[in-house]
Amino acid sequence: MEITAGLVKELRERTGAGMMECKKALTENKGDIDLSAEWLRKQGLAKADKKAGRVAAEGRVVAASDVGKAVLVEINSETDFVAKDENFIAFTNAVANAALAAGIDDVEVLKTAKIGEQTVEEARAALIAKVGENVQVRRMAKIGSANGNHVAAYIHGGRIGVLVEVKGGDMDLARGLAMHVAAMNPPHNKASDVPAEFIAKEKEIELAKMSEKDKSKPAEILEKIISGKVAKIINEVTLYGQPYVLNTDQSVEAAVKAAGGDVVGFKRLAVGEGIEKVVEDYAAEVAKAMQV
């Protein structure tokens, strides 16, 4: 069967694969569109396997939300260039929407969810074939309940995503708090959430920093001094204790109480957290290539 330009175009639009790959697929499968599409998917899986070991530390954090619930998904690429590619962006949005629709809160389960006729994992493999980079659906977070709480999702620059759930208050408060968490990255919500081990260690450190003269003060005075210093540290590491970014004259706790709310919890994901990036020496790479 003759492999026409129209056939190549049709297969390319259907699969998103390159022109030469589509032509080869049609040649291998005697012009059968369905078999050629399947052949390309199989080739895509093979390519995905070859790229699986390459570090993917760029990408996007994307959110999907509905009344009372929201999800974040971090999807990584190898370069920022691919992270801005329209195919990559469409894939990330589709994955987040699939997670929200299915009520999924586990990333491994998410990989088996459907995007159209493909699973997320199959669509990921097809995207790898298209963009030529390793792509990983790395992490997700889910928040929300059926209690009528306000749930806000905020994405900053495509690289930081935050979910906040607030009881009482309003959506403006929830959105403002999500922006605050994106900017300040508090490890904990309230002072009661700070681990006792952390507090004990900070007290130990503050005691070690004190002069011998101060250490000789009565135990109750010494405890007050150290507790005061540790209280400031606790404020720094808790959402409630930090100055509110939308009004630095008051703490987050004061802003939340003034709005009649209470923060139930929050989640924050940032692209590439915890991934060891490979520092490329491009000069050495070019020199090596010239010797081949």
N, C-alpha and C positions, 0 to 999 in steps of 0.2 A: 504494500500500500504506500502511496506517495505521502511523504511527510510535508504537508503544506505549512505556509506561514500562519494560516488561520488556525490550524491545529495546535501549533506551538503557542500561539497567543492564547488560545482557549485554556490550554493546560497551565500556562504561566499564571493566568488570572485565577485559576482554580486553586493552585497550590502555592503560588508566591515564589516558586523556585526560579533560578536563573534561566535565561533563554537557551544556552547551550545544554544545560542539564535537562531541560524539557525536551529538546530535540533528541538527545541521546535516549531519554526514557521512551519516547515514541518509537524510535528506531528499534530499541530492544524489544518493544511490545507490539510491533507491527501496527502502530497507529491507534491502538485501543486506549482511549482516554482513561477509562477506569483502571485498567491494569497499569498504565503509566503513572497515574496518581499514586497507586499503591506502591509501585516500584520506587518512586521518589521518596515516599514516607519511609520505606525500608532503608534507602540510602541516607536519609536524614538521621535515622536512628544510629546508623553506623558512624556518621560524622559526629553525632552528639557524644558517642562513646569515646571517640578519639580526642575530643576537646574537654572531656569531663575533668581531667586532671589539671587544667589551667586555672590559675587564680582569677576568680571573679569577685572583685571588691568594689566595683562601681555599681550603678543601677538606680533603682527608684524604690521609694516607699510610697505605696498607693493606698487610698482609703475607699471604703464603700459604706454607706450608712443609710439607715431608715429610722423611723420613729422608735426611739428607745433602744436601738442597737447599732453597732458599728464594728468594722474590722479594719485592721491594717495588715498589709502583706509587703514584705521586703523581697524584691526580686533583683538578682545581681547579674551584671554583665562584666566583661573584662575592661571595657573602656567607657568613658563618659560619652564618647561619640555615639556608640550603640545605644546607650541609655536614653539618648535624645531621638533615636530613630522612631519613626511613626509606627513601624511594625512592633517594635519592642513596647512602646507606650500602649498600643492597642491590646497587646497580650497581657500586660500588667493590669490594665483596667478590667479586662475580661476575667482574670483570675480573682481579683478582689470581689467583683460582682458575684462570681460563682460561690465564693466562700460565704458571702453574706446570705445569698439565696438559700444555700444548703444548711446554714447554721453551723458551719464547720469551725472548730477551734484548734485543730491539729494539722500541722503542715503536711505530714505524711498522708493523712486522709485527704487533704486538699488536692494532692497530686493525682488522686483517682477520680476527682470530681469532673463533671462534663462541661466542656465549652463547646456548644454546638454538638457536632457528632464526634468530637475528639475528647479524650481525657486531657487534663492539664498537662500531664507528662508527655503525651503524644504531641500536643501543641507546642510544648517547650522544645522537643526534638526537632520539629518542623521549623521552629524559629531559629534554632542553631544553624540549620542548613541554609537558611535565608540570610542571616546576618554574619555568619562565619566566626562567631565567638561562643565561648562557653556561657550558658545562661543557667542560673540556678534559682529555684523557688526556695528561699532559705528559711524565712521565719514568718510567723503571723501572730497577731494578737486580736483578741475579741473582747468586747465589753458590752454590758447592757443587761437589762432585766425586764420583767413584765410589771414592774412596780410603779410605772409612770414617771420614772426619773428622767432627767434631761441628760442626753448623751450627745457629746460634740466630738467631731473629728476635725483635725487641723493638719494640713500638710504644708511644710515650709520648704520651698524651693525644690520639691520633689525628693529631698534627701532626709528629711526628718518628719516623722509622722507621730501624732499624739491622739489618744482617745481619753476623754474625761467623762466620768459619770457623776452627776450631782443630784442629790435629793433636795427638793425645794428649789428656791431661787428661780432662775429662768435660763433660756438658751443663751442669752447674751453673757451671763455669768459663766456658763459652761464653756463657751467659745473663748472668752477672755482667759480663762484658766488653762485651756489647751494651748493658747499662744504662750502663756507664761511657762508652762512645762517644756515647750519646745525651746524656749530661749534659755531657761535656767537649769534644766535637767536635774530636778531634785531627786535624790535616791529614794526618799520616803515621803509619805503623805503627812502624817502627824507625828508629834513627839512620842506618842504611845507606840508607834510602829518602829522606832529605832531600836535595834537589838541591844540587849543588856551588855553583851560582850563589847560592843562598840563604845558604849558609855564608860564601862570599866577601863578600857584601854585609854580613852581620852583623859580620864581622871589620873591615870598612872602617868601619862605624858605631861599633863599640866603640873603634877606634883614634882616631877623630875626637873622641870624648867624653873621652878621656884628657887630663890636664894636660900641659903642656910638660915638667914635671919627670919625670913617668912615661914620657913618650915618649923621654926621653934615656937610659933604662936600657938595658943590653945587650940585643941583639936576641933572644937565647935566653930571657931573663927576660920581655921584652915579649911574646914569642910565647906563653909559658906563661900569662901574665895574661889575654891576649886569648882564648886557647883555652879557659881556664876559664870565662870569661864566656859565650862562645858555646856551650859544653857545656850550661850551664844553660838557654839559649834552646832548644837542640835538645830537651832534656828536656820543655820546655813544649809543643813542637809535635809530639811523638811519643807514640803510645799507650804504648809501653814505658817512656818516661821520666816519665810523669805519676804522681802519687800515686794509688793505686787507690781509687776512690770507696767501695768496700765495706770498705776497710781502709786508711785514709790513713797508717798507720804504715809501709807498704811501697809500693814502686813497682809498677806493673802488671807490669813485667818480673820482679820478684821473686815476685809472686803466681803468674804463669804458670809460671815455672820450678819453684816449690814444688809445683804441681799436676801437674808432668810434661808440660806442654803447650808448644805453640808456635803463635803466631797466624799463620795463613796470609794472612789479609786481612780487610778489613771494608768495608762500604758504608753510607753514611748519607744519607738524604733528609729535608729539612724543608720543610714546606708554604710555597710562595711564595718560596723562595730565588731571588734574581736577578730577580724580577718587580717592575717599578716600579709601585707602587700609586698610584691616583688619590686625592688627598685631596679629599673632597667638602665643599663649602660648602653645607650644607643650608638655611641661612637665605636665601642668595642664590637657591637653587633654588626655594624656596617663594615668594619675592618675584616671581621670574620667572613662575612658574605663575599667580600672582594677576593678572598683567598680561595674560594670554592671553584 
